[in-house]
Amino acid sequence: MKEGMFVIGNRGWIKTEREIRMAISTNEDVSNKGAYLNLMLQLNKIARHAKGVSVNKTLPQYYNHMDLFCRFVADNYNLKTLANIQNKHLVDYVIERQSEGKSASTIKNDLAAIRYFHDQIPNPRYQLSSNQILSENYNEFHLERRRFGGVDRRPTELEYQALVRLAQQSNSSSLALIIMLCREQGLRVHEAVRLSRVDAEKALREGFLTVKGKGGLIRQIPLQTQSFSVLQDAMQQVNRGERLFVLRDQKAHQVIQRVQDFIRNNRQKVLDPLNTRPKGVEITMHSFRHAYAKEQYELFIEKGYTEGDARLAVSKLIGHNREDVTRIYLAE
């Protein structure tokens, strides 16, 4: 066969179980490794027999989009069955992708891929709504380029402090500390959960918190005043060499799930009538990154930075290194 020719029906782009396991073992971005593996094996089974699109062009692209979605729902929802995908997963994934600075066209391709594979599932538990219906039912869901990223998701200080107090009263003492670190340092929840006592000791010595973010990107974040006491409190609960918030009998994804569930279950209890979020936009763990970004942006402006330089500086603090992504966090 001549070089460059394709075999009709060849699906060599499907990852083998061995390849998936190898990727999991080397990729720290995947927290819920078991759920992700399970979803990918289900995806492989569907992909081997999927029809209706180009096997050598569109289907491999859809497969890669779906791979990323599987990581998201595994880590954020502990989803174990593709048949259980529902609208809330799509809405939250769109918000996540927007916060990463992905274009509207990329996100539309994400959704097309998810819906395509969902349509291939014999007996899905839920029907997925169209983008139009999602935009009508969820205020935070929008794909129009003119509005892309322009949603204020920040909690008020009153809401933040009320959630911290509720967390302190819960059975898990680490909940409040994780929430506070995410708000005061602009961390993603999985970045906070990954921190070890060694990381905390180094931060207290140097005044900078070193964080390994998505894609292995390492950044140093100046330690906020309140974060000193948060790290000191967390260190008292674990031994040297251990993680701050993941006990020996726990998995990181279990802690992440617990924190996210806490926010979902308690955000209605702390609603501040003076919040500036559009109706229907709920507080999530990611909301605290938005609050941090806005706060840091205003501090850079006070120091004399231009708006562009301030946005770039903030983007580096939150682990993106792109000025345009900061606009999303600032709801510009």
C-alpha positions as CSV (number, residue, x, y, z in Angstrom):
1,M,0.0,0.0,0.0
2,K,1.3,3.4,-0.9
3,E,2.4,5.8,1.9
4,G,-0.3,8.2,2.9
5,M,-3.2,5.9,1.8
6,F,-5.9,5.0,4.4
7,V,-7.5,1.6,4.8
8,I,-11.3,2.1,4.8
9,G,-12.7,1.4,8.2
10,N,-9.3,1.5,9.9
11,R,-9.7,2.8,13.5
12,G,-6.1,2.7,14.7
13,W,-6.6,6.0,16.4
14,I,-8.6,4.3,19.2
15,K,-6.4,4.1,22.3
16,T,-5.7,0.6,23.6
17,E,-6.3,-0.1,27.2
18,R,-2.6,-0.3,27.7
19,E,-2.1,3.2,26.2
20,I,-4.9,4.6,28.4
21,R,-3.4,3.1,31.5
22,M,0.1,4.4,30.6
23,A,-1.4,7.9,30.0
24,I,-3.1,7.7,33.4
25,S,0.0,6.8,35.2
26,T,2.0,9.7,33.8
27,N,-0.7,12.4,33.7
28,E,-1.4,14.1,37.0
29,D,-4.2,16.1,35.5
30,V,-6.4,13.0,35.8
31,S,-7.5,12.6,39.5
32,N,-10.2,10.0,39.3
33,K,-8.2,7.5,37.3
34,G,-10.5,4.5,37.8
35,A,-13.6,6.3,36.6
36,Y,-11.7,7.8,33.6
37,L,-10.4,4.4,32.6
38,N,-13.9,2.9,32.8
39,L,-15.4,5.7,30.7
40,M,-12.7,5.4,28.1
41,L,-13.2,1.6,27.7
42,Q,-16.9,2.3,27.2
43,L,-16.0,5.0,24.6
44,N,-13.7,2.6,22.8
45,K,-16.5,0.0,22.5
46,I,-18.8,2.7,21.0
47,A,-16.1,4.1,18.7
48,R,-15.3,0.7,17.2
49,H,-18.8,0.5,15.7
50,A,-19.8,4.2,15.4
51,K,-21.2,5.2,12.0
52,G,-22.4,8.3,10.2
53,V,-19.2,10.4,10.0
54,S,-15.8,10.1,8.4
55,V,-13.9,7.3,10.1
56,N,-10.5,8.8,9.2
57,K,-11.2,12.5,9.9
58,T,-14.3,13.5,11.9
59,L,-14.5,10.4,14.1
60,P,-10.9,10.6,15.4
61,Q,-11.4,14.3,16.2
62,Y,-14.7,13.5,18.0
63,Y,-12.9,10.8,19.9
64,N,-10.2,13.2,21.2
65,H,-12.9,15.8,22.2
66,M,-14.7,13.0,24.1
67,D,-11.5,11.9,25.8
68,L,-11.2,15.3,27.4
69,F,-14.9,15.3,28.4
70,C,-14.4,11.9,30.0
71,R,-11.6,13.3,32.2
72,F,-13.8,16.2,33.2
73,V,-16.9,14.1,34.2
74,A,-14.7,11.5,35.9
75,D,-12.9,14.1,38.1
76,N,-15.9,16.4,38.7
77,Y,-18.8,14.0,38.9
78,N,-17.3,10.6,39.5
79,L,-19.3,9.5,36.5
80,K,-18.9,5.9,35.7
81,T,-21.3,5.3,32.9
82,L,-21.5,7.2,29.6
83,A,-25.2,6.4,29.5
84,N,-25.7,8.7,32.5
85,I,-24.4,11.9,30.7
86,Q,-27.0,14.7,31.2
87,N,-27.4,18.4,30.5
88,K,-25.7,19.6,33.7
89,H,-22.5,17.9,32.6
90,L,-22.6,19.8,29.3
91,V,-23.2,23.1,30.9
92,D,-20.5,22.7,33.5
93,Y,-18.0,21.5,30.8
94,V,-18.7,24.5,28.6
95,I,-18.0,26.8,31.6
96,E,-14.8,24.9,32.3
97,R,-13.6,25.1,28.7
98,Q,-14.5,28.8,28.5
99,S,-12.4,29.4,31.6
100,E,-9.5,27.8,29.8
101,G,-9.9,30.3,27.0
102,K,-11.1,27.9,24.4
103,S,-12.8,29.4,21.4
104,A,-16.5,29.2,20.7
105,S,-15.9,27.0,17.7
106,T,-13.8,24.6,19.7
107,I,-16.5,24.3,22.4
108,K,-19.2,23.8,19.7
109,N,-17.0,20.9,18.4
110,D,-16.8,19.6,22.0
111,L,-20.6,19.5,22.2
112,A,-21.0,18.0,18.8
113,A,-18.7,15.2,19.7
114,I,-20.4,14.5,23.0
115,R,-23.9,14.5,21.3
116,Y,-22.6,12.2,18.5
117,F,-21.3,9.6,20.9
118,H,-24.3,9.9,23.1
119,D,-26.5,9.2,20.1
120,Q,-24.6,6.0,19.6
121,I,-25.4,4.7,23.1
122,P,-28.2,2.0,22.9
123,N,-30.2,3.1,26.0
124,P,-29.0,6.4,27.4
125,R,-30.6,7.4,30.7
126,Y,-31.1,11.1,29.7
127,Q,-31.8,13.0,26.5
128,L,-29.4,15.9,25.8
129,S,-30.9,19.2,24.9
130,S,-29.9,21.4,22.0
131,N,-27.6,24.4,22.5
132,Q,-30.6,26.6,22.0
133,I,-32.6,24.9,24.7
134,L,-29.6,24.8,27.1
135,S,-29.2,28.6,26.6
136,E,-32.8,29.1,27.5
137,N,-32.8,26.9,30.6
138,Y,-29.3,27.8,31.9
139,N,-28.3,31.4,32.2
140,E,-24.6,30.5,32.5
141,F,-24.7,28.6,29.2
142,H,-23.9,30.7,26.1
143,L,-21.9,30.2,23.0
144,E,-22.4,33.5,21.1
145,R,-19.0,35.1,20.4
146,R,-20.1,38.6,21.4
147,R,-21.0,37.3,24.9
148,F,-18.3,34.7,25.2
149,G,-16.8,34.8,28.7
150,G,-18.7,37.9,29.7
151,V,-20.4,36.4,32.8
152,D,-19.7,37.5,36.3
153,R,-19.4,34.3,38.4
154,R,-17.9,35.8,41.6
155,P,-19.3,35.1,45.0
156,T,-19.6,38.1,47.3
157,E,-17.4,38.3,50.4
158,L,-20.5,37.6,52.5
159,E,-21.2,34.4,50.5
160,Y,-17.6,33.3,50.7
161,Q,-17.3,33.8,54.5
162,A,-20.7,32.1,55.1
163,L,-19.5,29.0,53.1
164,V,-16.3,28.9,55.1
165,R,-18.2,29.0,58.4
166,L,-20.5,26.2,57.2
167,A,-17.5,24.2,56.2
168,Q,-15.8,24.7,59.5
169,Q,-19.0,23.3,61.2
170,S,-19.0,20.2,59.0
171,N,-17.5,16.8,59.9
172,S,-14.5,17.4,57.6
173,S,-12.1,20.1,58.9
174,S,-10.2,20.3,55.6
175,L,-13.2,21.6,53.6
176,A,-12.9,25.1,54.9
177,L,-9.1,25.1,54.4
178,I,-9.4,24.0,50.7
179,I,-12.1,26.6,50.0
180,M,-10.0,29.3,51.6
181,L,-6.8,28.3,49.6
182,C,-8.8,28.3,46.4
183,R,-10.2,31.8,47.1
184,E,-7.0,33.4,48.5
185,Q,-4.5,31.9,46.1
186,G,-6.7,31.5,43.0
187,L,-6.2,27.7,42.9
188,R,-8.1,25.1,40.9
189,V,-9.6,22.6,43.4
190,H,-7.4,19.8,42.2
191,E,-4.3,22.0,42.6
192,A,-5.2,22.6,46.3
193,V,-6.0,19.0,46.9
194,R,-2.6,17.9,45.5
195,L,-0.6,20.0,47.9
196,S,1.7,18.2,50.4
197,R,3.1,19.2,53.7
198,V,6.4,19.8,52.0
199,D,4.8,22.2,49.6
200,A,3.3,24.1,52.6
201,E,6.6,24.2,54.4
202,K,8.3,25.6,51.4
203,A,5.6,28.2,50.8
204,L,5.8,29.4,54.4
205,R,9.6,29.8,54.1
206,E,9.7,31.5,50.8
207,G,6.4,33.4,50.8
208,F,5.4,31.9,47.4
209,L,3.2,28.9,46.8
210,T,4.6,26.7,44.1
211,V,1.8,25.0,42.2
212,K,1.8,22.4,39.4
213,G,-1.2,23.2,37.2
214,K,-2.8,21.8,34.0
215,G,-0.3,20.3,31.5
216,G,2.4,20.3,34.1
217,L,2.7,24.1,34.1
218,I,4.5,25.2,37.3
219,R,3.8,28.7,38.7
220,Q,4.7,30.6,41.8
221,I,1.9,32.5,43.5
222,P,2.7,35.1,46.2
223,L,1.3,33.9,49.5
224,Q,-1.6,36.0,50.7
225,T,-1.7,37.0,54.4
226,Q,-4.6,34.6,55.3
227,S,-3.0,31.7,53.5
228,F,-0.1,31.6,56.0
229,S,-2.5,30.5,58.8
230,V,-4.5,28.2,56.5
231,L,-1.3,26.3,55.6
232,Q,-0.2,26.2,59.2
233,D,-3.5,24.8,60.3
234,A,-3.4,22.2,57.5
235,M,0.1,21.1,58.4
236,Q,-0.9,20.4,62.0
237,Q,-3.2,17.7,60.8
238,V,-0.7,15.6,58.8
239,N,2.8,14.2,59.1
240,R,5.7,15.3,57.0
241,G,5.7,13.7,53.5
242,E,1.9,13.4,53.5
243,R,-0.6,15.4,51.5
244,L,-2.4,18.2,53.3
245,F,-5.9,17.2,52.5
246,V,-5.8,13.5,51.3
247,L,-5.7,11.0,54.1
248,R,-3.9,7.6,53.6
249,D,-7.2,5.8,53.0
250,Q,-8.5,8.4,50.6
251,K,-8.2,9.2,46.9
252,A,-7.7,12.7,45.6
253,H,-10.8,12.5,43.5
254,Q,-12.9,11.6,46.5
255,V,-11.8,14.8,48.3
256,I,-12.4,16.9,45.2
257,Q,-15.9,15.4,44.9
258,R,-16.6,16.1,48.6
259,V,-15.6,19.8,48.2
260,Q,-17.7,20.3,45.1
261,D,-20.7,18.5,46.6
262,F,-20.4,20.7,49.7
263,I,-20.6,23.9,47.5
264,R,-23.5,22.5,45.5
265,N,-25.4,21.5,48.6
266,N,-24.9,24.8,50.5
267,R,-24.7,27.6,48.0
268,Q,-28.4,28.3,48.2
269,K,-28.1,28.8,51.9
270,V,-25.7,31.6,51.7
271,L,-27.1,33.7,48.8
272,D,-26.4,37.4,49.1
273,P,-29.2,39.5,47.5
274,L,-26.5,42.0,46.5
275,N,-24.5,39.6,44.4
276,T,-23.7,40.7,40.9
277,R,-24.1,37.3,39.2
278,P,-26.8,37.0,36.5
279,K,-29.8,35.1,37.5
280,G,-29.3,31.3,37.4
281,V,-25.4,31.5,37.7
282,E,-24.5,29.5,40.7
283,I,-21.4,29.5,42.9
284,T,-18.9,26.8,42.1
285,M,-15.4,26.1,43.3
286,H,-14.3,27.8,40.1
287,S,-16.1,31.0,41.2
288,F,-13.4,31.6,43.8
289,R,-10.8,31.8,41.0
290,H,-12.9,34.5,39.4
291,A,-13.0,36.5,42.6
292,Y,-9.2,36.1,43.1
293,A,-8.5,37.2,39.5
294,K,-10.7,40.4,39.8
295,E,-9.1,41.2,43.2
296,Q,-5.5,40.8,41.8
297,Y,-6.4,42.8,38.6
298,E,-7.5,45.8,40.7
299,L,-4.4,45.6,42.8
300,F,-2.2,45.7,39.7
301,I,-4.1,48.7,38.3
302,E,-3.6,50.5,41.7
303,K,0.2,49.8,41.3
304,G,0.1,51.7,37.9
305,Y,-0.1,48.7,35.5
306,T,-1.8,49.3,32.2
307,E,-5.0,47.3,31.7
308,G,-3.2,45.0,29.3
309,D,-0.2,44.4,31.5
310,A,-2.5,43.9,34.5
311,R,-4.5,41.2,32.6
312,L,-1.3,39.5,31.6
313,A,0.0,39.5,35.1
314,V,-3.2,38.0,36.4
315,S,-3.2,35.3,33.8
316,K,0.2,34.2,35.0
317,L,-1.0,34.0,38.5
318,I,-4.0,31.7,37.6
319,G,-1.9,29.5,35.3
320,H,-2.9,30.6,31.8
321,N,-0.3,33.1,30.6
322,R,-2.7,34.6,28.1
323,E,-4.2,38.1,28.5
324,D,-7.4,37.2,26.7
325,V,-8.2,34.5,29.2
326,T,-8.2,37.0,32.0
327,R,-11.0,38.9,30.3
328,I,-13.2,35.8,30.9
329,Y,-12.4,35.9,34.6
330,L,-13.0,39.6,34.7
331,A,-16.4,39.2,32.9
332,E,-15.3,41.8,30.3
